[in-house]
Amino acid sequence: MNRSSLIRGVLPLAAAALLAGCAGMGMGPTWTTLIDGDKGLDNWNVVGDAIWRAEGGAIVSTPGKPSYLVSKASYRDFEIRAEFWAETDTNSGIFFRATDPTKITADNSYEANVWDIRPEPKYGTGAIVNFAEVPTPLQNKAGGKWNVMEIVAKGQSLTVKLNGVTTARINDGKYAAGPFALQYGPGVKGVAGGPIKWRKVQIRAI
């Protein structure tokens, strides 16, 4: 076999090996970054009256009336990864598959909650409000530190993780698709709670 024939034989094998290696690494849809440090407010529609601002390498809510950052795109099957900082009395969360992007509530979307002192603690931090309870007293809290919340929604399978711990897992098909929203909510008895800071928020289709 001459050298040119050998090269022609080796190159396809090398290409096949490369493709196989990529497949083994799980190549798929890439992440879309919607908040990165203090950048990203232009990726959202603001619903409500709180003021969102860039501060200290994050997007921060100004304590006041309830408000949401609502994604401009709608999603069906996806994975969300969000880095956030909350106070113990912060009422926040990630609403997903929202059916009405102008009126975000736990009655028309799924809410992965962030609220360590929720009056009804079974739907506190890590729960999916109205759908998946967490043990009480609350075991996984978010207050006073940076956290990572991950949400996977694939068909009727919904999973929430907080700092690597699975806090909620259900099968439910009530809401099929829609935008997702980052919340700044009212505190206990309507009193303003602490702020919420979003440092990095990403989503990818699955």
C-alpha positions in Angstrom: 0.0 0.0 0.0 1.5 3.4 -1.0 1.5 6.4 1.3 -1.4 8.2 -0.3 -3.6 5.1 0.0 -2.7 4.8 3.6 -3.6 8.4 4.3 -6.9 8.0 2.5 -7.7 5.0 4.7 -6.7 6.6 8.0 -8.5 9.9 7.6 -12.1 8.5 7.5 -11.2 6.4 10.6 -10.0 9.4 12.4 -13.1 11.4 11.5 -15.3 8.6 12.7 -13.4 8.3 16.0 -13.8 12.1 16.5 -17.5 12.0 15.9 -17.9 9.0 18.3 -16.0 10.9 21.0 -18.2 13.9 20.6 -21.3 11.8 20.8 -19.9 10.2 24.0 -19.6 13.7 25.5 -23.3 14.3 25.0 -23.2 17.1 22.4 -26.6 18.7 22.0 -28.4 22.0 22.1 -26.2 24.7 23.6 -26.9 26.9 26.6 -28.5 30.3 26.1 -27.3 32.7 28.7 -29.9 35.3 29.7 -28.2 36.8 32.7 -24.4 36.9 33.1 -23.2 39.1 35.9 -24.7 42.5 35.6 -25.7 42.0 31.9 -29.0 40.7 30.6 -31.9 43.0 31.5 -32.5 43.4 27.8 -33.4 39.7 27.5 -36.5 40.1 29.7 -39.9 41.7 29.8 -40.6 43.3 33.2 -44.0 42.6 34.7 -44.9 44.4 37.9 -43.6 47.5 39.8 -40.3 46.5 41.4 -37.2 48.1 39.9 -34.5 45.7 38.6 -31.0 47.0 38.3 -27.4 45.9 37.6 -25.4 45.9 40.8 -22.3 44.1 42.1 -22.1 41.6 39.2 -25.7 40.6 39.4 -29.3 41.7 38.5 -30.9 42.8 41.7 -34.5 43.6 42.7 -35.3 46.8 44.6 -37.5 45.8 47.6 -41.0 47.1 47.0 -44.0 45.8 45.1 -44.0 42.3 43.4 -42.4 42.0 40.0 -41.1 39.5 37.5 -38.5 39.2 34.8 -40.3 37.2 32.1 -38.3 35.5 29.3 -39.1 36.8 25.8 -39.1 33.3 24.4 -41.4 30.4 25.2 -40.1 26.9 26.1 -41.5 23.4 26.2 -38.8 20.9 27.2 -35.7 22.5 28.7 -33.1 22.7 31.5 -32.6 25.9 33.5 -29.6 26.6 35.6 -29.8 29.8 37.8 -27.3 31.2 40.3 -28.9 33.4 42.9 -28.5 35.0 46.3 -31.4 35.5 48.7 -32.0 36.8 52.2 -33.8 34.5 54.7 -36.9 36.6 54.2 -36.7 36.9 50.4 -39.7 35.6 48.6 -38.7 34.6 45.1 -38.7 31.7 42.7 -38.6 30.5 39.1 -42.0 30.2 37.4 -42.0 28.1 34.3 -44.3 27.0 31.5 -46.3 30.2 32.2 -49.6 30.3 30.3 -50.0 34.1 30.6 -46.8 36.1 30.3 -48.5 39.2 31.5 -49.8 37.7 34.7 -47.5 35.3 36.4 -49.0 33.3 39.2 -48.7 29.8 40.8 -52.2 29.2 39.4 -51.2 29.4 35.8 -47.6 28.1 35.8 -45.3 25.9 37.8 -43.3 27.7 40.6 -40.0 26.4 41.8 -40.0 28.3 45.1 -37.4 30.3 47.0 -38.8 31.3 50.3 -37.3 30.0 53.5 -40.0 31.5 55.8 -43.0 30.8 53.8 -46.1 30.7 56.1 -47.1 27.4 54.5 -43.6 25.7 54.8 -44.5 22.6 52.8 -44.3 24.7 49.7 -41.1 26.6 50.8 -37.7 26.7 49.2 -37.2 23.8 46.7 -40.9 22.9 46.4 -43.1 23.2 43.3 -46.0 25.3 44.7 -49.3 23.4 44.7 -47.7 20.3 43.2 -44.7 19.0 45.1 -44.2 19.5 48.8 -40.8 19.5 50.7 -40.2 18.1 54.2 -40.8 20.3 57.1 -39.0 21.8 59.0 -37.3 23.0 55.9 -34.1 21.1 55.2 -32.7 23.0 52.2 -32.6 26.7 52.7 -31.3 29.5 50.4 -31.0 32.5 52.7 -27.7 34.4 53.2 -25.7 32.7 50.5 -25.2 32.0 46.8 -27.2 29.1 45.5 -27.7 27.1 42.2 -31.2 26.1 41.2 -31.7 23.6 38.4 -35.0 22.8 36.7 -35.5 20.0 34.2 -38.9 19.9 32.3 -39.3 17.1 29.8 -42.8 16.3 28.9 -44.7 15.6 32.1 -41.4 14.9 34.1 -40.4 17.9 36.2 -37.4 18.0 38.5 -36.0 20.8 40.8 -32.6 20.7 42.4 -31.1 23.2 44.9 -27.4 23.1 45.3 -27.2 19.6 43.8 -29.9 18.2 46.0 -33.2 17.0 44.3 -36.0 18.8 46.2 -39.0 18.1 44.0 -39.8 15.5 41.3 -43.2 15.0 39.8 -45.1 13.9 36.7 -47.7 16.4 35.7 -49.0 17.7 32.4 -51.2 20.6 33.5 -48.9 23.2 31.8 -47.2 22.2 28.6 -45.2 25.2 27.4 -44.6 28.9 28.0 -42.0 31.5 29.1 -40.3 31.3 32.5 -40.0 34.1 35.0 -37.8 35.2 37.8 -39.8 36.6 40.8 -39.4 39.2 43.4 -42.4 38.6 45.6 -44.0 40.1 48.7 -42.9 39.0 52.2 -44.9 37.7 55.0 -48.2 39.5 55.4 -47.3 41.6 52.4 -44.3 43.3 54.1 -41.4 43.8 51.7 -38.8 41.0 52.2 -35.1 41.0 51.3 -33.9 41.4 47.7 -33.1 38.7 45.2 -29.9 38.7 43.1 -29.5 36.7 39.9 -25.9 36.2 38.9 -26.2 33.8 36.0 -29.3 32.4 34.4 -29.1 29.9 31.5 -31.5 27.7 29.6 -31.2 25.1 26.9 -33.8 23.0 25.0 -33.7 19.2 25.6 
